[in-house]
Amino acid sequence: MPTTSPLAARDAARIARHAAAADTDGWLHPVHQALIHRRGWLRMLAPRAVGGEERPLPDVVRLEEAIARIDGSVGWTVTLCAGAGWFTGFLPPHLARAILSTPRACLAGSGAPTGHADREGAGWRIEGEWDYASGAPMATHFTFNAYLRENGSPLLDAAGQPRMLAFVVSRDIVEIVPRWRSIGLRATASHAYRIRGAWVHADHGFIIDPAAARGQGPLYRFPFLPFAFVTLAANVAGMASHFVDLAADCIARRRNRFGGQNEPLIEVPAVRAALDGARGRLDDVRSRFYALLDACWADVAAGADVADGQAAQMQALAQEWVAASRHAVDTLYPYCGLVAARADSGINRVWRDFHTASQHALLMPQG
């Protein structure tokens, strides 16, 4: 694991100090929220020209992993909301600038196309309901996908399939539906939201594609799917590494009392091999993951596009990192004792967060 962290020790301590309370309350602690805004984490993927920070993607991914390694809910909320902020690179600059000039600007949303947009004059009338908007309570704007219609009939693309478009809207026309009841990532408050017949100008619709980017930097030439895979995988892996650290502490305190023995559990060869193997596999995949991400980013920063082969390799490595994370957590959990099953323990909170985050649809096991 990394010897240095992109997350300041003081910030890590603040996140950790309030993590249990946030989990109990079902929403990020005010200290978490203040820190997120003070550090500009929700603007770090937005274009500099319209008020964002436009940080290099590998730096952002490493930071997101580091935050998730301290607390899953904070890491997940930062990642999903900063990721929605990346969409401002695909908006008309005047709209992106207006969004990012909003006090404590925060974009949240969902990728599922569970709504409709009916063409009306110079814009669209929106109707629908979407699940899982992480960070919903502090969102100033929401993003979503919707199928397009005109005069009640679906609009079709060149292949005859229903057309879909991404949108961003102000919180003013959104109703939050509080039904986030997952066992983990409780403090993300990933509630549903609905819009009932609100009209928005056509400028609020956008296409997430490098060819349609308004931002000029390399961030907006990075394809969406690899972008999503690397940010989500880093979160899951950060939570897994946190679990491994806590599991090692649990194992170090336990004793093997079976068969008349009374030896430290950590000294049982099979247990030591399981712990070392989990760490080794995570370290190996992590090293290869960042080597490829850094190489892809260097190419994009130099003006090249991400080749299809590179994108596929990046997604495959992200999936491999998630698989190594699942293996580590599931292998070590049985050695941790009942403390790991206690709802008020730190290791149980990390276990719950991990098994919630790794259920994301993009991270479904392959093969």
C-alpha positions as a Python dict, from the first residue, in 0.01 Angstrom:
ca = {
    (1, 'M'): (0, 0, 0),
    (2, 'P'): (114, 361, -56),
    (3, 'T'): (359, 499, 199),
    (4, 'T'): (236, 854, 143),
    (5, 'S'): (-121, 970, 103),
    (6, 'P'): (-267, 1254, -104),
    (7, 'L'): (-503, 1312, 189),
    (8, 'A'): (-363, 1537, 461),
    (9, 'A'): (-333, 1363, 798),
    (10, 'R'): (-539, 1637, 964),
    (11, 'D'): (-820, 1593, 712),
    (12, 'A'): (-809, 1215, 752),
    (13, 'A'): (-844, 1255, 1128),
    (14, 'R'): (-1144, 1485, 1087),
    (15, 'I'): (-1315, 1237, 857),
    (16, 'A'): (-1246, 942, 1087),
    (17, 'R'): (-1354, 1125, 1403),
    (18, 'H'): (-1711, 1177, 1282),
    (19, 'A'): (-1761, 866, 1067),
    (20, 'A'): (-1951, 660, 1326),
    (21, 'A'): (-2187, 947, 1408),
    (22, 'A'): (-2256, 1007, 1039),
    (23, 'D'): (-2334, 638, 988),
    (24, 'T'): (-2581, 648, 1278),
    (25, 'D'): (-2743, 972, 1162),
    (26, 'G'): (-2769, 864, 798),
    (27, 'W'): (-2595, 1171, 660),
    (28, 'L'): (-2249, 1324, 653),
    (29, 'H'): (-2150, 1512, 965),
    (30, 'P'): (-2138, 1894, 931),
    (31, 'V'): (-1760, 1872, 974),
    (32, 'H'): (-1747, 1636, 673),
    (33, 'Q'): (-1958, 1870, 462),
    (34, 'A'): (-1754, 2175, 556),
    (35, 'L'): (-1429, 1995, 478),
    (36, 'I'): (-1554, 1874, 139),
    (37, 'H'): (-1644, 2228, 34),
    (38, 'R'): (-1335, 2390, 189),
    (39, 'R'): (-1101, 2157, 0),
    (40, 'G'): (-1287, 2207, -329),
    (41, 'W'): (-1332, 1834, -378),
    (42, 'L'): (-1666, 1872, -556),
    (43, 'R'): (-1510, 2110, -813),
    (44, 'M'): (-1193, 1915, -881),
    (45, 'L'): (-1318, 1763, -1209),
    (46, 'A'): (-1496, 2074, -1340),
    (47, 'P'): (-1332, 2299, -1604),
    (48, 'R'): (-1107, 2571, -1470),
    (49, 'A'): (-1249, 2817, -1723),
    (50, 'V'): (-1593, 2808, -1558),
    (51, 'G'): (-1489, 2796, -1192),
    (52, 'G'): (-1366, 2440, -1143),
    (53, 'E'): (-1020, 2309, -1054),
    (54, 'E'): (-967, 2064, -1342),
    (55, 'R'): (-720, 1843, -1157),
    (56, 'P'): (-542, 1559, -1339),
    (57, 'L'): (-753, 1244, -1330),
    (58, 'P'): (-485, 1018, -1171),
    (59, 'D'): (-449, 1269, -885),
    (60, 'V'): (-825, 1272, -830),
    (61, 'V'): (-851, 892, -833),
    (62, 'R'): (-570, 857, -579),
    (63, 'L'): (-736, 1114, -354),
    (64, 'E'): (-1073, 939, -380),
    (65, 'E'): (-911, 608, -288),
    (66, 'A'): (-743, 770, 12),
    (67, 'I'): (-1067, 924, 137),
    (68, 'A'): (-1255, 595, 96),
    (69, 'R'): (-979, 423, 294),
    (70, 'I'): (-1070, 648, 588),
    (71, 'D'): (-1449, 637, 546),
    (72, 'G'): (-1655, 481, 271),
    (73, 'S'): (-1948, 722, 290),
    (74, 'V'): (-1733, 1033, 258),
    (75, 'G'): (-1528, 878, -22),
    (76, 'W'): (-1834, 762, -213),
    (77, 'T'): (-2015, 1096, -179),
    (78, 'V'): (-1710, 1293, -291),
    (79, 'T'): (-1655, 1059, -585),
    (80, 'L'): (-2014, 1055, -711),
    (81, 'C'): (-2071, 1428, -664),
    (82, 'A'): (-1733, 1528, -807),
    (83, 'G'): (-1807, 1291, -1095),
    (84, 'A'): (-2135, 1472, -1158),
    (85, 'G'): (-1936, 1796, -1147),
    (86, 'W'): (-1726, 1657, -1435),
    (87, 'F'): (-2040, 1686, -1649),
    (88, 'T'): (-2004, 2066, -1643),
    (89, 'G'): (-1732, 2009, -1903),
    (90, 'F'): (-2008, 1906, -2144),
    (91, 'L'): (-2243, 2199, -2074),
    (92, 'P'): (-2266, 2538, -2242),
    (93, 'P'): (-2009, 2754, -2058),
    (94, 'H'): (-2267, 3009, -1939),
    (95, 'L'): (-2470, 2735, -1771),
    (96, 'A'): (-2165, 2560, -1624),
    (97, 'R'): (-2042, 2891, -1484),
    (98, 'A'): (-2381, 2965, -1328),
    (99, 'I'): (-2396, 2622, -1165),
    (100, 'L'): (-2045, 2642, -1022),
    (101, 'S'): (-2101, 2997, -893),
    (102, 'T'): (-2384, 2868, -672),
    (103, 'P'): (-2279, 2883, -305),
    (104, 'R'): (-2160, 2537, -191),
    (105, 'A'): (-2232, 2402, -539),
    (106, 'C'): (-2289, 2027, -548),
    (107, 'L'): (-2421, 1807, -827),
    (108, 'A'): (-2581, 1471, -750),
    (109, 'G'): (-2771, 1233, -970),
    (110, 'S'): (-2842, 897, -1125),
    (111, 'G'): (-2750, 728, -1451),
    (112, 'A'): (-3066, 520, -1487),
    (113, 'P'): (-3299, 650, -1765),
    (114, 'T'): (-3616, 634, -1555),
    (115, 'G'): (-3777, 953, -1678),
    (116, 'H'): (-3904, 1124, -1993),
    (117, 'A'): (-3840, 1461, -2152),
    (118, 'D'): (-4113, 1590, -2386),
    (119, 'R'): (-4012, 1850, -2641),
    (120, 'E'): (-4186, 2179, -2572),
    (121, 'G'): (-4086, 2502, -2740),
    (122, 'A'): (-3721, 2586, -2676),
    (123, 'G'): (-3681, 2314, -2417),
    (124, 'W'): (-3814, 2002, -2251),
    (125, 'R'): (-4082, 1916, -1999),
    (126, 'I'): (-3943, 1662, -1753),
    (127, 'E'): (-4129, 1386, -1577),
    (128, 'G'): (-3973, 1098, -1384),
    (129, 'E'): (-3825, 948, -1072),
    (130, 'W'): (-3466, 835, -1021),
    (131, 'D'): (-3296, 628, -749),
    (132, 'Y'): (-2962, 655, -570),
    (133, 'A'): (-2848, 1018, -576),
    (134, 'S'): (-2554, 1003, -336),
    (135, 'G'): (-2519, 1330, -149),
    (136, 'A'): (-2877, 1432, -225),
    (137, 'P'): (-2927, 1647, 91),
    (138, 'M'): (-2652, 1889, -7),
    (139, 'A'): (-2711, 1890, -383),
    (140, 'T'): (-2774, 2229, -542),
    (141, 'H'): (-2829, 2061, -881),
    (142, 'F'): (-2929, 1716, -1001),
    (143, 'T'): (-2833, 1523, -1312),
    (144, 'F'): (-3024, 1239, -1474),
    (145, 'N'): (-3092, 1055, -1800),
    (146, 'A'): (-3431, 1069, -1970),
    (147, 'Y'): (-3587, 929, -2285),
    (148, 'L'): (-3694, 1192, -2536),
    (149, 'R'): (-4046, 1228, -2673),
    (150, 'E'): (-4234, 1462, -2903),
    (151, 'N'): (-4613, 1483, -2911),
    (152, 'G'): (-4621, 1178, -2687),
    (153, 'S'): (-4415, 958, -2922),
    (154, 'P'): (-4056, 844, -2860),
    (155, 'L'): (-3784, 1018, -3058),
    (156, 'L'): (-3562, 760, -3228),
    (157, 'D'): (-3197, 759, -3324),
    (158, 'A'): (-3052, 655, -3660),
    (159, 'A'): (-3070, 289, -3556),
    (160, 'G'): (-3437, 317, -3468),
    (161, 'Q'): (-3375, 304, -3092),
    (162, 'P'): (-3531, 545, -2838),
    (163, 'R'): (-3314, 852, -2790),
    (164, 'M'): (-3183, 933, -2445),
    (165, 'L'): (-3029, 1256, -2319),
    (166, 'A'): (-2855, 1363, -1999),
    (167, 'F'): (-2988, 1667, -1814),
    (168, 'V'): (-2887, 1893, -1529),
    (169, 'V'): (-3146, 2091, -1333),
    (170, 'S'): (-3165, 2313, -1029),
    (171, 'R'): (-3260, 2168, -691),
    (172, 'D'): (-3563, 2403, -698),
    (173, 'I'): (-3762, 2173, -928),
    (174, 'V'): (-3660, 1847, -760),
    (175, 'E'): (-3837, 1662, -482),
    (176, 'I'): (-3614, 1431, -277),
    (177, 'V'): (-3775, 1097, -190),
    (178, 'P'): (-3603, 969, 127),
    (179, 'R'): (-3586, 594, 81),
    (180, 'W'): (-3215, 509, 113),
    (181, 'R'): (-3216, 210, 350),
    (182, 'S'): (-2901, 18, 259),
    (183, 'I'): (-2699, -165, 523),
    (184, 'G'): (-2392, 37, 427),
    (185, 'L'): (-2288, 377, 294),
    (186, 'R'): (-2566, 505, 515),
    (187, 'A'): (-2414, 850, 545),
    (188, 'T'): (-2423, 903, 168),
    (189, 'A'): (-2799, 958, 198),
    (190, 'S'): (-2835, 823, -157),
    (191, 'H'): (-3203, 903, -177),
    (192, 'A'): (-3435, 891, -475),
    (193, 'Y'): (-3567, 1208, -635),
    (194, 'R'): (-3849, 1304, -869),
    (195, 'I'): (-3947, 1580, -1108),
    (196, 'R'): (-4310, 1637, -1192),
    (197, 'G'): (-4374, 1822, -1516),
    (198, 'A'): (-4106, 2091, -1483),
    (199, 'W'): (-3987, 2273, -1795),
    (200, 'V'): (-3616, 2335, -1863),
    (201, 'H'): (-3440, 2508, -2148),
    (202, 'A'): (-3270, 2290, -2408),
    (203, 'D'): (-2930, 2410, -2278),
    (204, 'H'): (-2984, 2184, -1976),
    (205, 'G'): (-2961, 1872, -2194),
    (206, 'F'): (-2613, 1745, -2278),
    (207, 'I'): (-2423, 1455, -2436),
    (208, 'I'): (-2144, 1283, -2241),
    (209, 'D'): (-1899, 1220, -2519),
    (210, 'P'): (-1551, 1360, -2592),
    (211, 'A'): (-1678, 1476, -2930),
    (212, 'A'): (-1943, 1689, -2757),
    (213, 'A'): (-1722, 1830, -2480),
    (214, 'R'): (-1724, 2205, -2417),
    (215, 'G'): (-1428, 2187, -2179),
    (216, 'Q'): (-1097, 2205, -2367),
    (217, 'G'): (-875, 2010, -2127),
    (218, 'P'): (-774, 1642, -2136),
    (219, 'L'): (-1029, 1553, -1868),
    (220, 'Y'): (-1308, 1592, -2121),
    (221, 'R'): (-1139, 1375, -2381),
    (222, 'F'): (-1137, 1083, -2136),
    (223, 'P'): (-1425, 844, -2224),
    (224, 'F'): (-1707, 810, -1973),
    (225, 'L'): (-1696, 434, -1909),
    (226, 'P'): (-1324, 414, -1822),
    (227, 'F'): (-1370, 730, -1614),
    (228, 'A'): (-1656, 570, -1420),
    (229, 'F'): (-1476, 238, -1375),
    (230, 'V'): (-1153, 386, -1239),
    (231, 'T'): (-1323, 619, -990),
    (232, 'L'): (-1563, 355, -857),
    (233, 'A'): (-1297, 83, -837),
    (234, 'A'): (-1064, 310, -640),
    (235, 'N'): (-1339, 367, -385),
    (236, 'V'): (-1414, -1, -343),
    (237, 'A'): (-1043, -82, -316),
    (238, 'G'): (-994, 193, -59),
    (239, 'M'): (-1267, 43, 158),
    (240, 'A'): (-1116, -304, 115),
    (241, 'S'): (-773, -182, 225),
    (242, 'H'): (-932, -23, 532),
    (243, 'F'): (-1101, -353, 610),
    (244, 'V'): (-773, -546, 572),
    (245, 'D'): (-601, -308, 816),
    (246, 'L'): (-879, -352, 1072),
    (247, 'A'): (-891, -728, 1015),
    (248, 'A'): (-516, -751, 1081),
    (249, 'D'): (-573, -577, 1418),
    (250, 'C'): (-856, -817, 1503),
    (251, 'I'): (-650, -1122, 1409),
    (252, 'A'): (-351, -997, 1608),
    (253, 'R'): (-566, -985, 1923),
    (254, 'R'): (-730, -1327, 1884),
    (255, 'R'): (-602, -1669, 1985),
    (256, 'N'): (-647, -2009, 1825),
    (257, 'R'): (-798, -2228, 2098),
    (258, 'F'): (-899, -2531, 1891),
    (259, 'G'): (-741, -2872, 1941),
    (260, 'G'): (-602, -2780, 2281),
    (261, 'Q'): (-388, -2505, 2134),
    (262, 'N'): (-365, -2152, 2269),
    (263, 'E'): (-147, -1980, 2015),
    (264, 'P'): (-195, -1631, 1869),
    (265, 'L'): (-421, -1660, 1566),
    (266, 'I'): (-178, -1456, 1359),
    (267, 'E'): (81, -1730, 1405),
    (268, 'V'): (-136, -1998, 1243),
    (269, 'P'): (30, -2048, 902),
    (270, 'A'): (-297, -2058, 707),
    (271, 'V'): (-417, -1737, 869),
    (272, 'R'): (-89, -1555, 812),
    (273, 'A'): (-92, -1674, 450),
    (274, 'A'): (-448, -1548, 402),
    (275, 'L'): (-358, -1204, 539),
    (276, 'D'): (-34, -1173, 344),
    (277, 'G'): (-200, -1307, 29),
    (278, 'A'): (-485, -1056, 49),
    (279, 'R'): (-245, -765, 93),
    (280, 'G'): (-11, -888, -178),
    (281, 'R'): (-285, -931, -434),
    (282, 'L'): (-429, -585, -362),
    (283, 'D'): (-86, -425, -388),
    (284, 'D'): (-9, -602, -716),
    (285, 'V'): (-333, -500, -890),
    (286, 'R'): (-315, -149, -750),
    (287, 'S'): (35, -100, -890),
    (288, 'R'): (-66, -218, -1237),
    (289, 'F'): (-388, -15, -1224),
    (290, 'Y'): (-212, 315, -1157),
    (291, 'A'): (67, 241, -1404),
    (292, 'L'): (-193, 206, -1679),
    (293, 'L'): (-400, 502, -1563),
    (294, 'D'): (-91, 724, -1552),
    (295, 'A'): (10, 608, -1901),
    (296, 'C'): (-338, 668, -2046),
    (297, 'W'): (-351, 1011, -1885),
    (298, 'A'): (-9, 1104, -2023),
    (299, 'D'): (-130, 1015, -2372),
    (300, 'V'): (-448, 1220, -2335),
    (301, 'A'): (-262, 1515, -2183),
    (302, 'A'): (-31, 1505, -2487),
    (303, 'G'): (-330, 1539, -2718),
    (304, 'A'): (-405, 1176, -2806),
    (305, 'D'): (-736, 997, -2762),
    (306, 'V'): (-784, 697, -2536),
    (307, 'A'): (-774, 402, -2776),
    (308, 'D'): (-1046, 139, -2754),
    (309, 'G'): (-788, -116, -2646),
    (310, 'Q'): (-662, 109, -2368),
    (311, 'A'): (-1018, 174, -2250),
    (312, 'A'): (-1095, -198, -2241),
    (313, 'Q'): (-772, -269, -2052),
    (314, 'M'): (-849, 7, -1801),
    (315, 'Q'): (-1195, -133, -1737),
    (316, 'A'): (-1055, -486, -1704),
    (317, 'L'): (-796, -375, -1449),
    (318, 'A'): (-1060, -186, -1254),
    (319, 'Q'): (-1270, -503, -1242),
    (320, 'E'): (-964, -705, -1137),
    (321, 'W'): (-898, -460, -853),
    (322, 'V'): (-1259, -494, -738),
    (323, 'A'): (-1233, -875, -757),
    (324, 'A'): (-913, -867, -547),
    (325, 'S'): (-1094, -644, -300),
    (326, 'R'): (-1388, -883, -272),
    (327, 'H'): (-1148, -1174, -224),
    (328, 'A'): (-958, -992, 51),
    (329, 'V'): (-1266, -891, 249),
    (330, 'D'): (-1447, -1223, 217),
    (331, 'T'): (-1135, -1426, 297),
    (332, 'L'): (-1041, -1236, 613),
    (333, 'Y'): (-1386, -1172, 759),
    (334, 'P'): (-1425, -1522, 914),
    (335, 'Y'): (-1104, -1475, 1115),
    (336, 'C'): (-1220, -1150, 1277),
    (337, 'G'): (-1465, -1288, 1532),
    (338, 'L'): (-1796, -1149, 1648),
    (339, 'V'): (-1662, -796, 1673),
    (340, 'A'): (-1682, -785, 1294),
    (341, 'A'): (-2052, -870, 1312),
    (342, 'R'): (-2133, -608, 1576),
    (343, 'A'): (-2325, -323, 1416),
    (344, 'D'): (-2152, -58, 1627),
    (345, 'S'): (-1795, -166, 1551),
    (346, 'G'): (-1571, 17, 1309),
    (347, 'I'): (-1481, -296, 1117),
    (348, 'N'): (-1848, -383, 1071),
    (349, 'R'): (-1918, -35, 933),
    (350, 'V'): (-1637, -79, 680),
    (351, 'W'): (-1765, -428, 591),
    (352, 'R'): (-2117, -287, 535),
    (353, 'D'): (-1988, 5, 330),
    (354, 'F'): (-1773, -224, 115),
    (355, 'H'): (-2052, -469, 40),
    (356, 'T'): (-2287, -185, -49),
    (357, 'A'): (-2045, 2, -276),
    (358, 'S'): (-1939, -316, -457),
    (359, 'Q'): (-2302, -376, -557),
    (360, 'H'): (-2287, -89, -805),
    (361, 'A'): (-2418, -210, -1141),
    (362, 'L'): (-2091, -130, -1323),
    (363, 'L'): (-1896, -348, -1081),
    (364, 'M'): (-2090, -669, -1135),
    (365, 'P'): (-1850, -965, -1150),
    (366, 'Q'): (-1763, -1067, -1504),
    (367, 'G'): (-1754, -1433, -1606),
}
